[in-house]
């Protein structure tokens, strides 16, 4: 179970930053960390293990009228993974998992945001965990009222693509990690 939680935490950490980052000539947003979250979940045996990252930042530059100018960059401190099981959180930062000692940050970076419907978008970018970069599409919905924005979204990642908990087979710990974010931001 500790291995499962570690893997889940690593994946969540990497995915979470996918939500927002700044871009040139759009609209810059400041994320309210107190009301925002970056979470992950993964199946471990018959249970779902969930966790979050507590230390991350996002540079978001996004205007729904100028999506071509959007930029998003999320940096997640891999050592800030937290789970309901404190021991599991410590395991996830270890060398076989997120390897926070060698790879202090996971990042998501996008300079292509594509509208997919009324208030919904895909941020197309790159997720880097443990120094391994892979393409990622992060679907999200966005509601802007005045200078306040609320965005929710998420995606999945294959933990073995990033060598997270690679000693644990997928029958014990699912290879797919679900990452979700719920962000509130104010226009700068």
HURA-V237848 format. One record per pair of residues at least 4 apart in sequence whose ideal C-beta (glycine too) atoms are under 8 Angstrom apart, sorted by the first residue. I is the first residue (numbers start at 1). J is the second residue. D is the distance in Angstrom with one decimal. If there is no record, write none. Layout:
BEGIN
i: <I/I>
j: <J/J>
d: <D/D>
END
This chain:
BEGIN
i: <1/1/1/1/1/1/1/2/2/2/2/2/3/3/3/3/3/3/3/3/3/3/4/4/4/4/4/4/4/4/4/4/4/5/5/5/5/5/5/5/5/5/5/6/6/6/6/6/6/6/6/6/6/6/6/6/7/7/7/7/7/7/7/7/7/7/8/8/8/8/8/8/8/8/8/8/8/9/9/9/9/9/9/9/9/9/9/9/9/9/10/10/10/10/10/10/10/10/10/10/10/10/10/10/11/11/11/11/11/11/11/11/11/11/11/12/12/12/12/12/12/12/12/12/12/12/13/13/13/13/13/13/13/13/13/13/13/13/14/14/14/14/14/14/14/14/14/14/15/15/15/15/15/15/15/15/15/15/15/15/15/15/16/16/16/16/16/16/16/16/16/16/16/16/16/17/17/17/17/17/17/17/17/17/17/17/18/18/18/18/18/18/18/18/18/18/18/18/18/18/19/19/19/19/19/19/19/19/19/19/19/19/19/20/20/20/20/20/20/20/20/20/20/20/21/21/21/21/21/21/21/21/21/21/21/22/22/22/22/22/22/22/22/22/23/23/23/23/23/23/23/23/24/24/24/25/25/25/26/26/26/26/26/26/26/26/27/27/27/27/27/28/28/28/28/28/29/29/29/29/29/29/29/29/30/30/30/30/31/31/31/31/31/31/31/32/32/32/32/32/35/36/36/36/36/36/37/37/37/37/38/38/38/38/38/38/38/38/39/39/39/39/39/39/39/40/40/40/40/40/40/40/41/41/41/41/41/41/41/42/42/42/42/42/42/42/42/43/43/43/43/43/44/44/44/44/44/45/49/49/50/50/51/51/51/51/51/51/51/52/52/52/53/53/53/53/53/54/54/54/55/55/55/55/56/56/56/56/56/57/57/58/58/58/58/58/59/59/59/59/60/60/60/61/61/61/61/62/62/62/62/62/62/63/63/63/64/64/64/66/67/67/67/67/70/70/70/70/70/71/71/72/72/72/72/72/72/72/73/73/73/73/74/74/74/75/75/75/76/76/76/76/77/77/77/78/78/78/78/78/78/78/78/78/79/79/79/79/81/81/81/81/81/82/83/83/83/84/85/86/87/88/89/90/91/92/92/93/93/93/93/93/94/94/94/95/95/95/96/96/96/97/97/98/98/98/98/98/99/99/100/102/102/103/103/103/106/106/106/106/107/107/107/108/108/108/108/108/108/108/109/109/109/110/110/110/110/110/111/112/112/112/113/113/113/113/114/114/114/115/115/116/116/116/116/119/119/119/120/120/120/120/121/121/121/121/122/122/122/122/123/123/123/123/123/124/124/124/124/125/125/125/125/126/126/126/126/127/127/127/127/127/128/128/128/129/129/129/130/130/130/132/132/132/134/134/134/136/136/137/138/138/138/139/139/139/140/140/140/140/140/141/141/141/142/142/142/143/143/143/144/144/145/147/147/148/148/148/148/149/149/149/149/149/150/150/150/150/151/151/151/151/152/152/152/152/153/153/154/154/154/154/155/155/156/156/156/156/157/157/157/157/157/158/158/158/158/159/159/159/159/159/159/160/160/160/160/164/165/168/168/169/170/170>
j: <5/44/45/47/49/85/88/6/85/87/88/91/7/44/91/96/97/165/167/168/172/173/8/42/43/44/45/49/88/165/168/172/173/9/44/49/51/83/85/88/89/91/92/10/81/88/89/91/92/93/94/96/97/98/164/165/11/42/92/97/159/164/165/168/173/177/12/40/41/42/44/49/50/51/83/92/177/13/40/51/53/81/82/83/88/89/92/93/97/98/14/78/81/92/97/98/106/129/130/159/162/164/165/177/15/40/42/129/157/159/162/164/177/178/179/16/38/39/40/41/51/52/53/81/177/179/38/40/53/56/76/77/78/80/81/98/106/129/76/106/107/108/127/128/129/157/162/179/38/40/108/127/136/138/154/155/156/157/177/179/180/181/37/38/39/40/52/53/56/74/76/108/179/180/181/21/38/56/58/73/74/75/76/106/107/108/72/74/108/110/123/125/127/136/138/153/154/155/179/181/38/58/60/72/74/108/123/138/140/151/153/181/183/29/31/58/59/60/62/72/74/151/183/185/58/59/60/61/71/72/73/74/108/109/110/26/28/29/59/60/61/71/72/73/60/61/62/69/70/71/72/111/61/69/71/61/66/69/61/62/63/66/67/69/70/71/61/62/63/187/188/59/60/61/187/188/60/61/62/149/185/186/187/188/185/186/187/188/36/57/58/60/183/184/185/36/183/184/185/186/184/181/182/183/184/185/52/181/182/183/52/53/56/74/76/179/180/181/50/51/52/179/180/181/182/50/51/52/177/178/179/180/48/49/50/51/177/178/180/48/49/159/173/174/176/177/178/47/48/49/173/174/48/49/172/173/174/172/83/88/83/84/81/82/83/84/88/89/92/81/82/83/76/77/80/81/82/80/81/82/76/77/79/80/74/75/76/77/80/74/75/72/73/74/75/183/71/72/73/74/71/72/185/69/70/71/72/67/70/71/72/113/142/67/69/70/115/142/144/70/113/114/115/121/110/111/112/113/123/110/111/108/109/110/111/113/123/125/107/108/109/110/107/108/109/105/106/107/80/105/106/107/100/104/105/93/98/99/100/103/104/105/106/129/93/98/100/104/89/92/93/98/100/89/88/89/92/88/89/90/91/92/93/94/97/97/98/97/98/99/100/101/98/99/100/99/101/102/165/166/167/164/165/103/106/129/130/164/103/130/104/130/131/129/130/131/127/128/129/130/126/127/128/123/125/126/127/128/136/138/125/126/128/123/124/125/126/138/125/123/124/125/121/122/123/124/121/122/124/120/121/120/121/122/139/141/142/143/139/140/141/142/139/140/141/142/137/138/139/140/137/138/139/140/153/135/136/137/138/135/136/137/138/133/134/135/136/133/134/135/136/157/132/133/134/157/162/164/162/163/164/161/162/163/157/161/162/155/157/155/153/154/155/153/154/155/151/152/153/154/181/151/152/153/149/150/151/149/150/151/148/149/149/186/187/184/185/186/187/183/184/185/186/187/182/183/184/185/181/182/183/185/180/181/182/183/180/181/178/179/180/181/178/179/176/177/178/179/161/162/176/177/179/162/175/176/177/164/165/173/175/176/177/164/166/170/175/177/173/172/173/173/174/175>
d: <6.4/5.8/7.6/7.7/7.2/7.3/6.7/6.3/7.2/6.0/4.8/4.3/6.4/7.9/6.7/7.9/7.7/5.5/7.8/4.8/7.6/6.0/6.3/6.3/8.0/2.9/7.4/5.0/7.7/7.8/7.3/7.2/4.4/6.1/7.2/4.8/6.3/4.7/5.8/3.2/7.0/6.7/6.1/6.5/7.9/6.3/7.9/4.2/3.2/7.6/6.7/7.7/3.9/7.2/7.8/6.0/6.5/6.0/7.1/6.1/5.0/5.1/3.8/6.8/5.4/6.7/6.1/5.1/6.1/3.7/7.5/4.8/7.0/5.5/7.5/7.4/5.8/6.2/6.4/4.3/7.5/3.4/7.5/6.0/7.5/6.3/3.7/7.9/7.4/6.8/6.6/6.9/6.9/5.6/5.2/3.8/7.6/6.5/7.9/7.0/7.2/4.5/7.5/7.7/6.1/5.0/6.5/7.8/5.3/5.4/7.7/6.5/2.9/7.9/5.9/5.8/6.6/5.6/2.0/7.4/5.6/6.5/6.2/7.2/6.8/5.1/7.4/7.2/4.4/7.6/4.4/7.8/5.4/7.4/5.4/6.4/5.1/7.5/6.4/3.8/7.9/7.1/5.5/7.5/4.0/6.6/7.0/7.0/7.5/6.3/7.1/6.8/7.8/7.7/6.9/6.0/8.0/5.9/7.3/2.3/7.6/7.7/8.0/2.6/6.9/7.2/7.8/5.5/6.2/6.7/5.8/8.0/5.8/7.7/5.2/7.8/6.8/5.6/6.1/7.6/2.0/6.0/4.7/6.9/6.3/4.4/7.5/5.9/4.0/7.6/6.3/7.2/6.8/6.6/3.8/7.4/7.9/6.5/7.0/6.7/7.5/6.3/7.7/7.1/6.3/8.0/7.7/7.0/6.3/5.8/6.1/4.0/5.0/6.1/6.1/4.3/7.6/3.1/7.0/5.3/6.9/6.5/5.8/6.5/5.4/4.2/4.9/7.0/5.7/3.3/3.3/5.8/7.7/6.8/6.8/7.9/4.9/7.4/3.9/5.3/3.5/5.6/7.6/7.0/7.6/3.0/6.3/5.3/4.5/2.8/7.1/6.7/6.4/6.1/6.6/7.8/6.6/4.3/4.4/5.2/4.1/5.1/8.0/4.3/5.3/7.3/6.7/6.3/4.3/5.8/7.9/7.9/6.9/5.1/7.2/4.3/4.4/7.5/6.7/6.0/3.9/6.9/5.9/6.6/6.0/5.4/7.9/5.4/5.5/7.5/5.0/7.0/5.6/7.3/4.8/5.8/8.0/4.6/6.4/6.7/4.5/7.3/6.3/4.4/5.4/7.8/6.0/6.7/5.1/8.0/6.1/4.8/5.6/8.0/6.8/7.6/7.9/5.1/6.5/6.9/4.7/7.3/5.2/7.4/8.0/7.0/5.6/7.3/5.6/6.5/5.0/7.4/5.4/6.6/4.5/7.7/7.5/5.0/7.9/7.3/5.6/7.4/6.6/5.3/7.2/4.7/7.0/7.3/5.7/7.7/7.6/4.0/7.6/4.8/7.1/5.3/7.4/6.6/6.9/7.5/7.2/7.4/5.9/5.9/3.9/7.8/7.8/6.9/7.4/7.6/5.4/8.0/5.0/7.1/5.1/5.7/7.3/4.4/8.0/5.4/7.5/3.9/7.6/3.5/6.4/6.3/4.3/6.5/7.2/7.4/5.4/7.1/7.0/4.6/7.7/7.3/7.4/7.4/4.6/7.9/7.8/5.4/6.6/7.2/6.3/4.7/7.6/7.5/4.5/7.8/7.0/6.5/7.8/7.4/6.9/7.3/7.6/7.1/6.9/7.3/4.8/6.9/5.9/7.1/7.5/7.2/7.6/3.9/7.7/7.0/5.0/7.2/7.1/4.5/7.9/7.2/5.4/6.9/6.9/7.3/4.8/7.7/6.5/4.5/7.7/5.2/7.8/5.4/7.4/6.3/4.6/7.2/7.8/6.4/6.2/6.5/4.2/7.4/4.2/6.0/6.2/6.4/5.6/7.8/5.1/7.8/3.8/6.8/5.4/4.8/6.2/6.6/8.0/5.2/4.7/4.6/7.3/7.9/6.9/6.7/6.4/6.5/7.2/7.4/6.5/4.7/5.6/6.8/5.6/7.8/4.0/7.7/7.6/7.0/7.9/5.0/6.9/7.3/6.2/7.3/6.1/5.7/5.5/6.9/7.4/7.2/6.9/6.7/5.1/5.6/6.2/7.8/8.0/7.3/4.9/5.8/7.4/6.4/4.5/7.8/8.0/7.4/4.9/7.9/5.9/7.2/5.0/7.8/6.7/6.9/5.2/5.5/7.8/4.2/6.0/3.0/7.6/7.2/7.2/7.5/4.3/7.0/5.3/7.1/5.2/7.4/6.4/4.8/6.5/7.4/5.7/4.8/5.9/5.5/6.9/5.5/5.7/6.2/6.9/7.2/4.9/7.5/7.3/5.8/7.8/6.4/5.2/6.9/5.3/7.9/7.2/4.3/7.9/6.6/8.0/7.6/7.9/5.2/7.9/7.5/6.1/7.9/7.0/5.2/7.0/6.1/6.6/7.2/5.7/7.9/4.2/6.6/6.7/4.4/7.9/7.9/4.2/6.9/5.3/5.8/6.9/7.0/5.0/6.7/7.7/5.7/7.3/6.2/6.9/6.6/5.9/7.3/5.0/5.5/7.5/6.7/5.2/6.4/2.8/7.8/7.7/6.9/5.6/6.6/6.3/7.3/4.7/7.0/4.9/7.8/7.2/4.7/7.9/5.7/4.0/7.2/7.5/6.0/7.7/7.8/7.2/4.7/7.6/7.3/8.0/7.1/5.5/7.9/7.3/7.8/4.7/7.4/7.6/7.0/5.0/7.5/7.2/6.0/6.5/5.4/3.5/6.3/7.9/5.9/5.1/6.5/5.3/7.0/6.9/7.1/7.5/5.4/6.4/7.6/5.5/6.4/7.8/4.2/6.0/7.7/5.7/7.7/5.2/7.2/5.7/7.7/5.4/7.9/6.1/5.3/4.5/7.5/6.1/4.3>
END
